[in-house]
């Protein structure tokens, strides 16, 4: 979201409510959900952040700036790394839909999730100001 105005980051350029700033907000929520809730087994109510996934995780309050949301994502990722460092890749945790999942599976899931949304961001950025991803 470098070199974008607050307004550009919030532009809704597709029929869904997806925005560039919303993608980053959602990515932070996904990090918290998988690493803080599932891996660290913290109750959802005790995890900092507006949401842990789903439609609400895309909403960015008007008072939040691009810098705020990028910082939120950076902090979520730092906490994810801190938590994951405590476990080996084969460590498993319960998941209500998938049974038990290993840290390795969580990493792969997050790589897929972030890669998918990075593609969305490339398209939105090109629509916003013509900048192409590499």
PyMOL commands that place a pseudoatom at each C-alpha (Angstrom):
pseudoatom trace, name=CA, resn=UNK, resi=1, chain=A, elem=C, hetatm=0, pos=[0.000, 0.000, 0.000]
pseudoatom trace, name=CA, resn=UNK, resi=2, chain=A, elem=C, hetatm=0, pos=[3.039, 2.160, -0.477]
pseudoatom trace, name=CA, resn=UNK, resi=3, chain=A, elem=C, hetatm=0, pos=[2.395, 5.506, -2.099]
pseudoatom trace, name=CA, resn=UNK, resi=4, chain=A, elem=C, hetatm=0, pos=[-1.394, 5.250, -1.837]
pseudoatom trace, name=CA, resn=UNK, resi=5, chain=A, elem=C, hetatm=0, pos=[-3.615, 7.826, -0.213]
pseudoatom trace, name=CA, resn=UNK, resi=6, chain=A, elem=C, hetatm=0, pos=[-6.033, 6.852, 2.524]
pseudoatom trace, name=CA, resn=UNK, resi=7, chain=A, elem=C, hetatm=0, pos=[-8.835, 7.304, 0.003]
pseudoatom trace, name=CA, resn=UNK, resi=8, chain=A, elem=C, hetatm=0, pos=[-7.182, 5.064, -2.603]
pseudoatom trace, name=CA, resn=UNK, resi=9, chain=A, elem=C, hetatm=0, pos=[-6.591, 2.311, -0.027]
pseudoatom trace, name=CA, resn=UNK, resi=10, chain=A, elem=C, hetatm=0, pos=[-10.323, 2.364, 0.772]
pseudoatom trace, name=CA, resn=UNK, resi=11, chain=A, elem=C, hetatm=0, pos=[-11.620, 2.410, -2.812]
pseudoatom trace, name=CA, resn=UNK, resi=12, chain=A, elem=C, hetatm=0, pos=[-14.154, -0.297, -3.526]
pseudoatom trace, name=CA, resn=UNK, resi=13, chain=A, elem=C, hetatm=0, pos=[-13.312, -1.330, -7.089]
pseudoatom trace, name=CA, resn=UNK, resi=14, chain=A, elem=C, hetatm=0, pos=[-15.082, -4.710, -7.259]
pseudoatom trace, name=CA, resn=UNK, resi=15, chain=A, elem=C, hetatm=0, pos=[-18.668, -5.710, -6.446]
pseudoatom trace, name=CA, resn=UNK, resi=16, chain=A, elem=C, hetatm=0, pos=[-17.643, -7.185, -3.074]
pseudoatom trace, name=CA, resn=UNK, resi=17, chain=A, elem=C, hetatm=0, pos=[-16.538, -4.933, -0.216]
pseudoatom trace, name=CA, resn=UNK, resi=18, chain=A, elem=C, hetatm=0, pos=[-12.910, -5.876, -0.837]
pseudoatom trace, name=CA, resn=UNK, resi=19, chain=A, elem=C, hetatm=0, pos=[-10.475, -2.964, -0.568]
pseudoatom trace, name=CA, resn=UNK, resi=20, chain=A, elem=C, hetatm=0, pos=[-6.701, -2.825, -0.321]
pseudoatom trace, name=CA, resn=UNK, resi=21, chain=A, elem=C, hetatm=0, pos=[-6.816, -1.733, 3.307]
pseudoatom trace, name=CA, resn=UNK, resi=22, chain=A, elem=C, hetatm=0, pos=[-9.471, -4.369, 4.012]
pseudoatom trace, name=CA, resn=UNK, resi=23, chain=A, elem=C, hetatm=0, pos=[-7.205, -7.098, 2.619]
pseudoatom trace, name=CA, resn=UNK, resi=24, chain=A, elem=C, hetatm=0, pos=[-4.479, -6.158, 5.090]
pseudoatom trace, name=CA, resn=UNK, resi=25, chain=A, elem=C, hetatm=0, pos=[-6.986, -5.946, 7.951]
pseudoatom trace, name=CA, resn=UNK, resi=26, chain=A, elem=C, hetatm=0, pos=[-8.330, -9.394, 7.057]
pseudoatom trace, name=CA, resn=UNK, resi=27, chain=A, elem=C, hetatm=0, pos=[-4.804, -10.837, 6.825]
pseudoatom trace, name=CA, resn=UNK, resi=28, chain=A, elem=C, hetatm=0, pos=[-4.089, -9.642, 10.380]
pseudoatom trace, name=CA, resn=UNK, resi=29, chain=A, elem=C, hetatm=0, pos=[-7.288, -11.292, 11.601]
pseudoatom trace, name=CA, resn=UNK, resi=30, chain=A, elem=C, hetatm=0, pos=[-6.383, -14.563, 9.903]
pseudoatom trace, name=CA, resn=UNK, resi=31, chain=A, elem=C, hetatm=0, pos=[-2.948, -14.519, 11.547]
pseudoatom trace, name=CA, resn=UNK, resi=32, chain=A, elem=C, hetatm=0, pos=[-4.517, -13.996, 14.980]
pseudoatom trace, name=CA, resn=UNK, resi=33, chain=A, elem=C, hetatm=0, pos=[-7.112, -16.689, 14.408]
pseudoatom trace, name=CA, resn=UNK, resi=34, chain=A, elem=C, hetatm=0, pos=[-4.697, -19.431, 13.366]
pseudoatom trace, name=CA, resn=UNK, resi=35, chain=A, elem=C, hetatm=0, pos=[-1.744, -18.680, 15.589]
pseudoatom trace, name=CA, resn=UNK, resi=36, chain=A, elem=C, hetatm=0, pos=[-3.249, -17.119, 18.693]
pseudoatom trace, name=CA, resn=UNK, resi=37, chain=A, elem=C, hetatm=0, pos=[-6.563, -18.975, 18.814]
pseudoatom trace, name=CA, resn=UNK, resi=38, chain=A, elem=C, hetatm=0, pos=[-5.785, -22.362, 17.303]
pseudoatom trace, name=CA, resn=UNK, resi=39, chain=A, elem=C, hetatm=0, pos=[-2.055, -22.835, 17.866]
pseudoatom trace, name=CA, resn=UNK, resi=40, chain=A, elem=C, hetatm=0, pos=[-1.787, -21.098, 21.263]
pseudoatom trace, name=CA, resn=UNK, resi=41, chain=A, elem=C, hetatm=0, pos=[-5.312, -22.194, 22.269]
pseudoatom trace, name=CA, resn=UNK, resi=42, chain=A, elem=C, hetatm=0, pos=[-6.254, -18.711, 23.466]
pseudoatom trace, name=CA, resn=UNK, resi=43, chain=A, elem=C, hetatm=0, pos=[-9.983, -18.029, 23.801]
pseudoatom trace, name=CA, resn=UNK, resi=44, chain=A, elem=C, hetatm=0, pos=[-11.212, -15.819, 20.976]
pseudoatom trace, name=CA, resn=UNK, resi=45, chain=A, elem=C, hetatm=0, pos=[-12.618, -13.303, 23.462]
pseudoatom trace, name=CA, resn=UNK, resi=46, chain=A, elem=C, hetatm=0, pos=[-9.136, -12.636, 24.853]
pseudoatom trace, name=CA, resn=UNK, resi=47, chain=A, elem=C, hetatm=0, pos=[-7.406, -11.963, 21.540]
pseudoatom trace, name=CA, resn=UNK, resi=48, chain=A, elem=C, hetatm=0, pos=[-6.710, -8.352, 20.597]
pseudoatom trace, name=CA, resn=UNK, resi=49, chain=A, elem=C, hetatm=0, pos=[-8.216, -7.161, 17.353]
pseudoatom trace, name=CA, resn=UNK, resi=50, chain=A, elem=C, hetatm=0, pos=[-11.577, -6.438, 15.837]
pseudoatom trace, name=CA, resn=UNK, resi=51, chain=A, elem=C, hetatm=0, pos=[-12.162, -9.873, 14.390]
pseudoatom trace, name=CA, resn=UNK, resi=52, chain=A, elem=C, hetatm=0, pos=[-10.587, -13.252, 13.793]
pseudoatom trace, name=CA, resn=UNK, resi=53, chain=A, elem=C, hetatm=0, pos=[-11.948, -13.887, 10.329]
pseudoatom trace, name=CA, resn=UNK, resi=54, chain=A, elem=C, hetatm=0, pos=[-15.161, -13.845, 8.381]
pseudoatom trace, name=CA, resn=UNK, resi=55, chain=A, elem=C, hetatm=0, pos=[-16.948, -10.816, 6.958]
pseudoatom trace, name=CA, resn=UNK, resi=56, chain=A, elem=C, hetatm=0, pos=[-16.233, -8.557, 9.937]
pseudoatom trace, name=CA, resn=UNK, resi=57, chain=A, elem=C, hetatm=0, pos=[-12.490, -8.998, 9.470]
pseudoatom trace, name=CA, resn=UNK, resi=58, chain=A, elem=C, hetatm=0, pos=[-12.600, -6.934, 6.266]
pseudoatom trace, name=CA, resn=UNK, resi=59, chain=A, elem=C, hetatm=0, pos=[-14.103, -3.865, 7.937]
pseudoatom trace, name=CA, resn=UNK, resi=60, chain=A, elem=C, hetatm=0, pos=[-11.771, -0.957, 8.606]
pseudoatom trace, name=CA, resn=UNK, resi=61, chain=A, elem=C, hetatm=0, pos=[-13.035, 1.739, 10.941]
pseudoatom trace, name=CA, resn=UNK, resi=62, chain=A, elem=C, hetatm=0, pos=[-12.895, 5.287, 9.567]
pseudoatom trace, name=CA, resn=UNK, resi=63, chain=A, elem=C, hetatm=0, pos=[-10.549, 6.240, 12.401]
pseudoatom trace, name=CA, resn=UNK, resi=64, chain=A, elem=C, hetatm=0, pos=[-7.944, 3.660, 11.362]
pseudoatom trace, name=CA, resn=UNK, resi=65, chain=A, elem=C, hetatm=0, pos=[-5.251, 4.800, 8.958]
pseudoatom trace, name=CA, resn=UNK, resi=66, chain=A, elem=C, hetatm=0, pos=[-3.289, 2.732, 6.474]
pseudoatom trace, name=CA, resn=UNK, resi=67, chain=A, elem=C, hetatm=0, pos=[-0.347, 2.957, 8.864]
pseudoatom trace, name=CA, resn=UNK, resi=68, chain=A, elem=C, hetatm=0, pos=[-2.539, 1.659, 11.722]
pseudoatom trace, name=CA, resn=UNK, resi=69, chain=A, elem=C, hetatm=0, pos=[-3.705, -1.348, 9.724]
pseudoatom trace, name=CA, resn=UNK, resi=70, chain=A, elem=C, hetatm=0, pos=[-0.218, -2.160, 8.404]
pseudoatom trace, name=CA, resn=UNK, resi=71, chain=A, elem=C, hetatm=0, pos=[1.071, -1.957, 11.978]
pseudoatom trace, name=CA, resn=UNK, resi=72, chain=A, elem=C, hetatm=0, pos=[-1.737, -4.256, 13.120]
pseudoatom trace, name=CA, resn=UNK, resi=73, chain=A, elem=C, hetatm=0, pos=[-0.696, -6.806, 10.484]
pseudoatom trace, name=CA, resn=UNK, resi=74, chain=A, elem=C, hetatm=0, pos=[2.996, -6.493, 11.391]
pseudoatom trace, name=CA, resn=UNK, resi=75, chain=A, elem=C, hetatm=0, pos=[2.175, -7.009, 15.084]
pseudoatom trace, name=CA, resn=UNK, resi=76, chain=A, elem=C, hetatm=0, pos=[-0.044, -10.014, 14.339]
pseudoatom trace, name=CA, resn=UNK, resi=77, chain=A, elem=C, hetatm=0, pos=[2.747, -11.589, 12.270]
pseudoatom trace, name=CA, resn=UNK, resi=78, chain=A, elem=C, hetatm=0, pos=[5.337, -10.916, 14.969]
pseudoatom trace, name=CA, resn=UNK, resi=79, chain=A, elem=C, hetatm=0, pos=[3.107, -12.628, 17.530]
pseudoatom trace, name=CA, resn=UNK, resi=80, chain=A, elem=C, hetatm=0, pos=[2.527, -15.536, 15.132]
pseudoatom trace, name=CA, resn=UNK, resi=81, chain=A, elem=C, hetatm=0, pos=[6.290, -16.016, 14.742]
pseudoatom trace, name=CA, resn=UNK, resi=82, chain=A, elem=C, hetatm=0, pos=[6.828, -15.791, 18.503]
pseudoatom trace, name=CA, resn=UNK, resi=83, chain=A, elem=C, hetatm=0, pos=[4.151, -18.387, 19.198]
pseudoatom trace, name=CA, resn=UNK, resi=84, chain=A, elem=C, hetatm=0, pos=[5.127, -20.770, 16.405]
pseudoatom trace, name=CA, resn=UNK, resi=85, chain=A, elem=C, hetatm=0, pos=[8.763, -20.802, 17.550]
pseudoatom trace, name=CA, resn=UNK, resi=86, chain=A, elem=C, hetatm=0, pos=[7.636, -22.762, 20.629]
pseudoatom trace, name=CA, resn=UNK, resi=87, chain=A, elem=C, hetatm=0, pos=[6.436, -25.775, 18.620]
pseudoatom trace, name=CA, resn=UNK, resi=88, chain=A, elem=C, hetatm=0, pos=[7.809, -28.214, 16.084]
pseudoatom trace, name=CA, resn=UNK, resi=89, chain=A, elem=C, hetatm=0, pos=[6.137, -28.582, 12.699]
pseudoatom trace, name=CA, resn=UNK, resi=90, chain=A, elem=C, hetatm=0, pos=[4.365, -31.810, 13.671]
pseudoatom trace, name=CA, resn=UNK, resi=91, chain=A, elem=C, hetatm=0, pos=[2.725, -30.325, 16.784]
pseudoatom trace, name=CA, resn=UNK, resi=92, chain=A, elem=C, hetatm=0, pos=[-1.047, -30.638, 16.400]
pseudoatom trace, name=CA, resn=UNK, resi=93, chain=A, elem=C, hetatm=0, pos=[-4.007, -28.717, 17.748]
pseudoatom trace, name=CA, resn=UNK, resi=94, chain=A, elem=C, hetatm=0, pos=[-7.745, -29.382, 17.572]
pseudoatom trace, name=CA, resn=UNK, resi=95, chain=A, elem=C, hetatm=0, pos=[-9.840, -27.727, 14.878]
pseudoatom trace, name=CA, resn=UNK, resi=96, chain=A, elem=C, hetatm=0, pos=[-13.625, -27.990, 14.863]
pseudoatom trace, name=CA, resn=UNK, resi=97, chain=A, elem=C, hetatm=0, pos=[-13.904, -28.745, 11.127]
pseudoatom trace, name=CA, resn=UNK, resi=98, chain=A, elem=C, hetatm=0, pos=[-10.597, -30.412, 10.273]
pseudoatom trace, name=CA, resn=UNK, resi=99, chain=A, elem=C, hetatm=0, pos=[-9.988, -32.569, 13.337]
pseudoatom trace, name=CA, resn=UNK, resi=100, chain=A, elem=C, hetatm=0, pos=[-6.390, -32.085, 14.421]
pseudoatom trace, name=CA, resn=UNK, resi=101, chain=A, elem=C, hetatm=0, pos=[-4.098, -29.872, 12.353]
pseudoatom trace, name=CA, resn=UNK, resi=102, chain=A, elem=C, hetatm=0, pos=[-0.331, -29.628, 12.560]
pseudoatom trace, name=CA, resn=UNK, resi=103, chain=A, elem=C, hetatm=0, pos=[1.662, -26.423, 12.694]
pseudoatom trace, name=CA, resn=UNK, resi=104, chain=A, elem=C, hetatm=0, pos=[2.988, -27.428, 9.271]
pseudoatom trace, name=CA, resn=UNK, resi=105, chain=A, elem=C, hetatm=0, pos=[-0.617, -27.450, 7.960]
pseudoatom trace, name=CA, resn=UNK, resi=106, chain=A, elem=C, hetatm=0, pos=[-1.263, -24.029, 9.529]
pseudoatom trace, name=CA, resn=UNK, resi=107, chain=A, elem=C, hetatm=0, pos=[1.808, -22.614, 7.774]
pseudoatom trace, name=CA, resn=UNK, resi=108, chain=A, elem=C, hetatm=0, pos=[0.714, -24.026, 4.422]
pseudoatom trace, name=CA, resn=UNK, resi=109, chain=A, elem=C, hetatm=0, pos=[-2.834, -22.785, 4.926]
pseudoatom trace, name=CA, resn=UNK, resi=110, chain=A, elem=C, hetatm=0, pos=[-1.583, -19.266, 5.723]
pseudoatom trace, name=CA, resn=UNK, resi=111, chain=A, elem=C, hetatm=0, pos=[0.796, -19.276, 2.741]
pseudoatom trace, name=CA, resn=UNK, resi=112, chain=A, elem=C, hetatm=0, pos=[-2.136, -20.161, 0.466]
pseudoatom trace, name=CA, resn=UNK, resi=113, chain=A, elem=C, hetatm=0, pos=[-4.406, -17.606, 2.125]
pseudoatom trace, name=CA, resn=UNK, resi=114, chain=A, elem=C, hetatm=0, pos=[-1.895, -14.758, 1.922]
pseudoatom trace, name=CA, resn=UNK, resi=115, chain=A, elem=C, hetatm=0, pos=[-0.874, -15.674, -1.642]
pseudoatom trace, name=CA, resn=UNK, resi=116, chain=A, elem=C, hetatm=0, pos=[-4.497, -15.632, -2.780]
pseudoatom trace, name=CA, resn=UNK, resi=117, chain=A, elem=C, hetatm=0, pos=[-5.076, -12.235, -1.248]
pseudoatom trace, name=CA, resn=UNK, resi=118, chain=A, elem=C, hetatm=0, pos=[-1.772, -10.900, -2.599]
pseudoatom trace, name=CA, resn=UNK, resi=119, chain=A, elem=C, hetatm=0, pos=[-3.175, -11.668, -6.050]
pseudoatom trace, name=CA, resn=UNK, resi=120, chain=A, elem=C, hetatm=0, pos=[-6.328, -9.776, -5.170]
pseudoatom trace, name=CA, resn=UNK, resi=121, chain=A, elem=C, hetatm=0, pos=[-4.190, -6.860, -3.997]
pseudoatom trace, name=CA, resn=UNK, resi=122, chain=A, elem=C, hetatm=0, pos=[-2.229, -6.862, -7.269]
pseudoatom trace, name=CA, resn=UNK, resi=123, chain=A, elem=C, hetatm=0, pos=[-5.454, -6.522, -9.234]
pseudoatom trace, name=CA, resn=UNK, resi=124, chain=A, elem=C, hetatm=0, pos=[-6.858, -3.810, -6.958]
pseudoatom trace, name=CA, resn=UNK, resi=125, chain=A, elem=C, hetatm=0, pos=[-3.599, -1.881, -7.076]
pseudoatom trace, name=CA, resn=UNK, resi=126, chain=A, elem=C, hetatm=0, pos=[-3.529, -2.012, -10.868]
pseudoatom trace, name=CA, resn=UNK, resi=127, chain=A, elem=C, hetatm=0, pos=[-7.123, -0.767, -10.947]
pseudoatom trace, name=CA, resn=UNK, resi=128, chain=A, elem=C, hetatm=0, pos=[-6.270, 2.001, -8.459]
pseudoatom trace, name=CA, resn=UNK, resi=129, chain=A, elem=C, hetatm=0, pos=[-3.208, 3.577, -10.029]
pseudoatom trace, name=CA, resn=UNK, resi=130, chain=A, elem=C, hetatm=0, pos=[-1.881, 1.286, -12.728]
pseudoatom trace, name=CA, resn=UNK, resi=131, chain=A, elem=C, hetatm=0, pos=[0.956, -0.092, -10.597]
pseudoatom trace, name=CA, resn=UNK, resi=132, chain=A, elem=C, hetatm=0, pos=[1.765, -3.686, -11.546]
pseudoatom trace, name=CA, resn=UNK, resi=133, chain=A, elem=C, hetatm=0, pos=[2.927, -6.326, -9.091]
pseudoatom trace, name=CA, resn=UNK, resi=134, chain=A, elem=C, hetatm=0, pos=[6.112, -8.212, -9.859]
for i in range(1, 134): cmd.bond("trace and resi %d" % i, "trace and resi %d" % (i + 1))
show_as sticks, trace
zoom trace
